[in-house]
Amino acid sequence: DISKKIVLGFSNAMLGVSGFESSANFVEEQREGVFPKTLRNMWYSVSILNIVFILECVFATRLEHLVQERDNALAYLGRQAVGRWLEILVSLDAAMILAAAILTSYVGIGGLAARMATDRCLPAVFQRSDRLTTVLFMLTCISLVLILRGSSAKLSACYSFAFLTVMLVFALSLFVLQANRPKLPRALKNNLLIPALAAVLVIIALAGSVVSSTEVLPVFGMYLGILILSVGLFLYRLRLLRRVSALVRLGLCCPLRSCAGLVARLADRVQQESSVVYFSKTANICRLNEAIQYIIRNEDTNLVRVVHVYDDETAILAHLVPFCQMLDVIYPYVKVDVVFVKGRFGAPIIMHLSRRWSIPPSLMFITCPTSEREGRRLSDLRGVRIIMGHEEETIETTRFAQAQAEAEAASWTSRVLASDQPSLQPPSTP
């Protein structure tokens, strides 16, 4: 079937754009404006070289001969087009590129594991040293080669699944970014039809790869399942420990009951490992409540520091403290502290608080910044995490709820100060 051959050929051709995902690993270390140039240069090289190789295949050899020499197709084309010396040169160049690709893969997986450990998606040991990451990645590669018995076709199929999935995630992430952070300043702005077309083409290529290599799909699914399970166990370790502690307490055997205390202490230790910081620009209780709920859902901590950075003492938010007191009572498992810092919000303040509290910037949360001034852009804030949209988006719609919350906070504070025993019944939240 001609249409099937075209789809399979397109699927294999999509692997020729490999390299775009490697540039993304180093985007944070590149100077401003370098990343678009790397994408442009790779696009030019891929477009020119692939067309040249296709023309060479058409005019320098026959298809059946090229199929027979598919494991060393470029070297064969060099011998057919020029001679033996070009075949040797292409083979040596391929060996050097293979070594560079292997080195790039180890550097990429090391940086990825360190970043995931910083975001608490992996244990902190992956952040302190890349030795464990290197050994695990090497063992994974060796086991994959052994399971597939060294078949280059099956190994390339596994690579095509992973690569095309990553490219699909790149395209889909643009839609998520545009939907959730529409006001985030961007250096490059494109029509959403472009990533939509790219996503459709990648889906076609991925479907073609799956159809042509169905026997490799279980192996790929097994490795992917192990990875998802490992990351999931660490992400939800606190909830799992609490479930295990509850189950152990139900045990009738005394040794099991003694283990319940150990599991509970381990859960408390996990929760007390580190605190998080939320930079609040305004005293908006709705936004503060949303931030606390995000932290409860996504972080294993029992301490939240709400930080407000101010220039002038007359501009200090008077209602921020009673609002946080309300949230501290509403959520008894999370301690909410309020910290006022005099200065200008930016990288120096972030790094100072990071060193003082031993909290990485990735565990410092902000709302979506909209400033394009140097020092206030997202790229200048040392990797803080955006957890909500722009803070001024809902101020108009929540003005009445904000005024009502301020009145209730003032009344509740006066009642607490007037009584010897503070009330544990918080006012109704808007």
Secondary structure, DSSP 8 states (H G I E B T S, - for coil): -HHHHHHHHHHHHHGGGTTHHHHHTTGGGS-TTHHHHHHHHHHHHHHHHHHHHHHHHHHHS-HHHHHHTGGGHHHHHHHHHT-HHHHHHHHHHHHHHHHHHHHHHHHHHHHHHHHHHHTTSS-THHHH-SHHHHHHHHHHHHHHHHHTTT-HHHHHHHHHHHHHHHHHHHHHHHHHHHHH-TTS--S----THHHHHHHHHHHHHHHHHHHHTGGGHHHHHHHHHHHHHHHHHHHTHHHHHHHHHHHHHT-SSHHHHHHHHHHHHHHHHHHTS--EEEE-SS--HHHHHHHHHHHHHH---SEEEEEEEESSGGG--TTHHHHHHHHHHHSTTSEEEEEEEES--SHHHHHHHHHHHT--GGGEEEE-----STTTSGGGTTT-EEEES-TTTTTTTTHHHHHHHHHHHHHHHHHHHHSSS--S------
